[in-house]
């Protein structure tokens, strides 16, 4: 999940820069920056439970704000909307809304989890064989090597 949240944060920071430089839309750029900060903080494991609760609430609010802005922009789009200047804003808000779903899920999982749960996940990850080793053994069994 760290990789997913970090990727989402980088993509949202990139969208914020594009919104700011290309369209001069400060509200959209601020929304993207806020969403990127929520995604970046989701990859940190040193957060305490009260802060995780606050970040979960804020990231949910940002997600709904992104979807609200998307649905507010779609009725005014014309038939050839993909050639208009608002394309970046509309598609960016939709992607940001869907990108916030794993972030909200991460915060939700952390609020439900405890130390025993984290230790169990680590132990299960250590027991699993690597994917490539499993694939190699299946291919060699199939080829009869």
C-alpha positions in Angstrom: 0.0 0.0 0.0 2.9 2.3 0.5 3.8 2.2 -3.1 0.2 2.8 -4.2 -0.2 5.8 -1.8 3.1 7.3 -2.9 2.2 6.9 -6.5 -1.1 8.6 -5.9 0.6 11.4 -4.1 3.1 12.0 -6.9 0.3 11.9 -9.5 -1.8 14.4 -7.6 1.1 16.8 -7.0 1.7 16.6 -10.8 -2.0 17.4 -11.4 -1.8 20.3 -9.0 1.2 21.8 -10.9 -0.6 21.4 -14.2 -3.7 23.0 -12.9 -1.8 25.9 -11.4 0.5 26.6 -14.5 -1.8 25.7 -17.3 -5.3 26.8 -16.1 -4.5 29.1 -13.2 -7.3 27.4 -11.2 -6.2 27.8 -7.6 -9.2 26.0 -6.2 -8.5 22.8 -8.2 -4.8 23.0 -7.5 -5.4 23.4 -3.8 -7.8 20.4 -3.9 -5.1 18.3 -5.6 -2.4 19.4 -3.2 -4.6 18.5 -0.2 -5.4 15.1 -1.7 -1.7 14.5 -2.4 -0.8 15.4 1.2 -3.5 12.9 2.5 -2.0 10.2 0.2 1.5 11.0 1.2 0.7 10.9 4.9 -1.1 7.5 4.4 2.3 5.9 3.6 3.7 6.9 7.0 3.4 4.3 9.8 4.4 6.5 12.8 1.0 8.2 13.0 -1.0 7.9 16.2 -4.6 6.8 16.3 -6.2 10.2 16.9 -4.2 11.7 14.0 -5.2 8.7 11.8 -8.9 9.4 12.6 -8.5 13.1 11.7 -6.7 12.2 8.5 -9.3 9.6 7.6 -12.1 12.2 8.1 -10.2 14.8 6.0 -9.3 12.4 3.2 -12.9 11.3 3.0 -14.0 15.0 2.8 -11.4 15.6 0.1 -12.6 12.5 -1.9 -16.2 13.7 -1.8 -15.0 17.3 -2.7 -13.2 15.8 -5.8 -16.3 13.9 -6.9 -18.5 16.9 -6.2 -16.3 19.2 -8.3 -16.4 16.5 -11.1 -20.2 16.3 -11.0 -20.5 20.1 -10.9 -18.4 20.4 -14.0 -20.0 17.7 -16.1 -23.3 19.3 -16.9 -21.7 22.3 -18.5 -19.5 20.2 -20.8 -20.3 20.4 -24.5 -20.2 17.6 -27.1 -16.5 18.0 -27.8 -15.5 18.5 -24.2 -12.2 16.6 -24.6 -10.9 19.4 -26.8 -11.8 22.1 -24.3 -9.5 23.7 -21.7 -11.5 22.2 -18.8 -10.6 18.6 -19.8 -7.7 18.5 -17.4 -9.9 19.8 -14.6 -12.7 17.4 -15.2 -10.6 14.3 -15.8 -8.2 15.3 -13.0 -11.1 15.6 -10.5 -12.4 12.2 -11.5 -9.0 10.6 -11.1 -8.4 12.3 -7.8 -11.7 11.1 -6.5 -11.0 7.5 -7.4 -7.3 7.9 -6.3 -8.5 8.8 -2.8 -10.4 5.5 -2.4 -7.2 3.5 -1.5 -6.1 6.3 0.8 -9.4 6.3 2.7 -9.1 2.5 2.8 -5.6 2.7 4.3 -6.7 5.0 7.1 -9.8 2.9 7.7 -7.7 -0.3 7.9 -5.3 1.4 10.4 -8.2 2.5 12.6 -9.4 -1.2 12.8 -6.0 -2.8 13.1 -3.8 -3.3 16.2 -0.3 -4.5 16.8 -1.4 -8.2 16.6 -2.9 -7.6 13.2 0.3 -6.0 11.9 2.4 -8.9 13.2 0.1 -11.4 11.6 0.3 -9.6 8.2 4.1 -9.6 8.4 4.2 -13.3 9.3 1.9 -14.2 6.5 4.0 -12.2 4.0 7.1 -14.1 5.1 5.5 -17.5 4.6 4.4 -16.7 1.0 6.8 -17.9 -1.7 7.9 -15.3 -4.1 5.7 -15.0 -7.2 8.5 -15.5 -9.7 9.7 -18.6 -7.9 6.2 -20.1 -8.1 5.8 -19.2 -11.7 9.2 -20.7 -12.6 8.3 -24.0 -10.8 4.9 -24.1 -12.6 6.5 -23.5 -16.0 9.3 -26.1 -15.4 6.6 -28.6 -14.3 4.6 -27.9 -17.4 7.6 -28.2 -19.7 8.8 -31.3 -17.9 12.2 -29.9 -17.2 
